[in-house]
């Protein structure tokens, strides 16, 4: 260490007296920000239980995005107490009024016998692949690890299931299972973007698995060639953290809903008709569930299929992408989702609206004591 740095650190210790680890721990329990500014490989060896592992790079922006106010108490921790002093000085210059450095850093924390934990960390390949989303405070390595450990079932490898699967695979969801009984037809290709012209005639789940594995070979893709029915829906959804409905018929849609309610699995719903689309999330156990919104399927033939009504390929792509977004938010634990809400969109006029879906006290599947929404289901891709 050069003499000038030593002198600067000595000056900073006088201007910003370091705080003892035990005192820092006590303040952290009362709402102070305890921030670990070490590098990822250092944090992998352990970090204080109450600390936010934000790292030194872009610390100022990360604190702001986390919601830290200029008047909040911020306690910075590095390995031994030097880097945290320099960082504290920079934060004070930016207007943070109560910034302190934890004396002795993480070494001092451990020597004081204070609690720490070894966080789940990613390997270098994952850090490179997911670099852009890892920088999001809502994601970080902990969120990425949750995606890696997640098991998601996608119903249908069609207009909705294709963009859902692509984005979840790209984001790093570790186990994706896709259920579909159909084969690829050339008329599918303008909207079912997992498939290629060379895939015509192949089972959709096999085509989908090949594309997803090529995109992200680090995840496991499970193709399930099956038609979803009331008889097999419960067995299909069991054991998954999340189910995403991209089915193309009402029989499958109601069967999946009923199975998810019974198995207490959150269901991400999506549907498309011409230029209209809907996206919603029905929480684990229902209340509300899909039947609260649409108690019964419309009479056969009253809701046109995409073959009959037509669809612009980008519309199911848009709805499927929104389903994928909701799935990722749910998997990493973000609070503001479409749970018990329905987002309706008219892509032709770009009109969007969201509404709360109350539970139906007369629902035959989930039941509750709230009001009932009268509405009509849209078709499916």
N, C-alpha and C positions, 0 to 999 in steps of 0.2 A: 504494500500500500504506500503510495507516495506521501511525503510529508504534508503537502497541501490538503490532501484528503483527510489525513489525521487531524490537522488543525481544524478543518471544517467540521468534522464530526465532534470534536471537543467543544467547539462553539455551539453547535446544535444541542449538545447535551445540557449546556447551560441555559439555552433559550427554550428548549422543549425537554424538560426533565423526563427521562423515561419512567414508565409506570411499572411497578412490580407485577409479575405474572398473576399472583394471587388477587391483587387489586383489580387487574384487568378482567379476570374471570368473574369477580363479583359484579363489576359494572356491566359485563356482557349479559348477565342474568337479569339485569334491570332495564335492558333495552339499548345499551351502547352497541355500536357496530364493532365487532371484532373481525378484522380482515387479514387473511393470510395472503401476503403478497409474494410468496416464493414461487419458483418455477414449477411446472407440472411434475417433473421428475422428483423434485423435493417433496411436494405435497403428497406424492404417491407413497412416501414413507410414513405419512401420518400428518394429521392436522387437528388443532383443538376442536373439540366436539361442537362448540358454539360458533366456530369461525365460518366466514364466507371465504372460500378459496378463489379469490378474484385475480391473483397474479399481479405482477408489477406493470406489464404492458397494458396500455390503455386504461390504467386504474381510474383516472379521473372520469373518463366517459362511462366506465362500468359502474362506478359509484352513483353517478347521476342517473343512469338508467335503472339502477336498483331502487332509487328513491331516497337516497341519503340527502338530507338537508344541510345547509351551511351551519346551522346551530346544533346539529347532532354531535354526540361524542363519538369519535372514530378512533379506534385502537388498532394500530398497524403492527403486524408481526412478520418478521423474516426469519432467517436461520439463527442469527446471533445478535441482531439489534442494530446493525449498521445501515443496511438498505432501508429499513423502516424509518430511520431518522431522516434520511435524505428524502424519502417519499412524503413524510410528514411535513417537511419544510415546503415542498412543492404544493401540497394541498393547502397549507396555510396561506401561501401566496395567492392561491385561487379563491380565497375567501372563507374556507372552512375554519371555524373559530375555535374548535376544541378537538385538536388532533394530537394524539400521543403515540409514542413508540413503546412497545412492550420490551422491557429490559431483558437482555439475554436471548430474545427471540424464541424460536421453538425449542432450542436446547434448554433455555431457562424454564420454559413451560414444563417440559418433561422433568427437569431436575426438581421442580416444585411439587411433583406428584399429581399434577392436574390432568384431567381426563382428555384424551385425544382418541381419534379413530383413524383407521386406514381406509381412505375412500376407494370406491371402485374406480379403476383407471382403465384407459384405453391403450392399445398398443400404437406404435408409430404409424402403422398403415391406416388404422382407423382415424387417427388424428389428421392425417393428410386427406383422407376421403371426405371426412365430415367437417373440415376446417371452418367452412363458412357458417354452418349452423352451430358449431361449438362455441363461437364467440357470443352467441345470444345468451344473455343472463338467464332466460327462461329455460335454456337447454343445458349448456355446460356439459362436462363429462358425466355428471350424475344422470342427467336426462338422457344422454346418449346411451349410457349403460342400461337405462330402463327400456329404451327402444330395442337394444340388442337382446335383452332377456324376454321381450314380449312375444306372445303368441296371438296372432290375429287370423280370423277366418273371413274370407271374402266370398260372398255368395254371388256367383256369376262371373264369367270372364268376357262380358260383353261391353256395351257402351259405357257403363258406369264402372264395372269391375276393372277394366283395363287401366284407366288413369289412376284409380285408387291403388292398384297393385304397383304400378310404375313408381309413384311417388313414395309409397311406403317402403318399397325395396330400395329406392335411391336414398331414403332417409336412414336406412339401417335397421328396420324392424327385423329381428332375428329369425322369426319363424312365420312364414306366410303360407297359409293353406288356401287353395282356390277350388271351389266346387262348381262344376258345370258338366252337363251331360252331352252338350252339343258339339258339332264339328264346325270348323271354319268354312264359311261361305264367302265367295267374292263380294257379295253385297254387304258383308260385315266390315270390310276394310276401311271404309271412309270414316268410321267412328270408333272401331275397336282396335286401338292403336298398338296393342301388344302383338298383333298378328301380321304376317307378311304374305305376299302373294304366293310364295312357295309353301305357305302353311295351309292353303286351301285343301279341304278334305281331311285334315288332321284334327284330332280331338283338341278343343280349345284349351283345355287345361295343360296339355302337353306343349302346345305352341306357346302358351303364356309362361310356363316354367322355363322353357329354353331362352326366351327373351329376358326374363328377370334374372336368371342365373348369369347370363352374359353381362347384364348391367352391373350386378353386384354379386360376385362369386362367394362373398363372405357370409351370405345369409342362406338359410335353408328354405327352399320352396317345395311345398307338398301339393302335387296335383291330385285331385280327388274326382274321378269320373263317376258322377252320380247325379240322378235327378232328385231334387229336394222334394220331399213329400211329408205329410203329417206323421207318417210312420217312422221316418229316419231322421227327422230334423233334430230331435233331442240328442241323439247319438252323434250327429255331425257337429253341433255347437259345443258339446261338453268339453271342458278342459281348455277353452280359449279365454283370453283376457278381454277380447273385444270381437264383436261380429259386425261386419259391414254388409249391408244388403244392397246388392246390385242385381237382384233377380229380375226375370223378364215375364213373370206371370203372378197373378194374385194368389193362387194356391200356395206357391212357394213363400210368398211374402208373409201371409198369415201364419203359415207353419213355422217359419223362422222366428217371427215375433213371439208366438206362443212358447216355443222352445227356449228362447232367451229369457222370457219372464220366469219360466219354471226353473231354469238353471242359474238365474240371477246374474246374467251377463248383459252388459250395456250394448245396445244396438244402435248403429249409425245408419240412418235411413236416407235413401235418395230415390228420386223418380223424375222422369222426363216425359213431356208430351209436346210435340212440335217445338215451339220456342219457349215453353214454360218448364220450370223445374222446381223441385222442392228438396230441401235438406233438413234433417232433424236428428236429434239424439234422444233415444228413449232409455232412461236410466235402468240400472240393474234392478230386476224385480218389478219393473213397470212403474205404474203410478206417476205419470201416465205411460201407456204403451201404444203401439200402433192401432190397436182396436179401440182405444179411447178416442182416437182421431177419426178412424173409419171403422165403425163396428162390424160392417159386413162388406164383402166384395160387391162391386156393382154387378148388375145382371150381365150374363155372358153376352158379349157382342156390343155392349153399350159403351165400352171404353176402347177406342181404336188402338191397334198395335202400331209400332213404328212403320211396319211394312204398309199399313193401310193409311196412316196419317202423314207419314214422312217425318224426317228429322234432319236437321243440319248437324253434322258430326261434332262441331265444336260445343253444342249445347250439352250433351251428356258428358263431354270432356270437362266442361266448366263445373257441372254438378258433381262429377266424380272427384275432381280436384278439391272441391269444398268438403266432400266427405273425407278425403284423405287428410285435409287440414284439421278437421274436427277430431279425427282419429289420433293424430299426432299430439294435439293439445291434451286429449284425454290420457294418452299413454304417459306423457311426461308430467302430468299433474297440474296443468294450467287451470285456473279457476273459472275463467269466462268462456264457457262453451255453449253450444246450442242444446244443452240438456234441458228436456221438457219444453223446448221451443221449436218452432218451425220457421225456416227461412224460405220464402217463396220468391221466385224471380221470373221476370218476363224478359228474356234476352232480346226480344224484338224491339222493345221500347226502353230497355235498361231500367225497369222499375223493380225495386227490391223492397221487401217488407218482412219483418219478423214478428211473430206473435207467440204468446205463451200457450202451451197446450195443457189445459187442466185435465186432471184425472177424471174419468167417468165413473161415478159411483155404481153404475149398473154394468160396468165392464165385466164380461164373463171370464176374463183371464186374470186381470190384476186388481180390479175393484178399488174403490176409495170413496170418500165423502165430499167430493168437490163437484164443480159444474161440468157441463158437457158442451163441447164445441161441435157445431154442425158444419160439416164440410164435405167435400167430395174428393176422392183420390184421383191423382193424375195417372196416366198410363205409364208404361215401363219401356226401356230402350230395346 
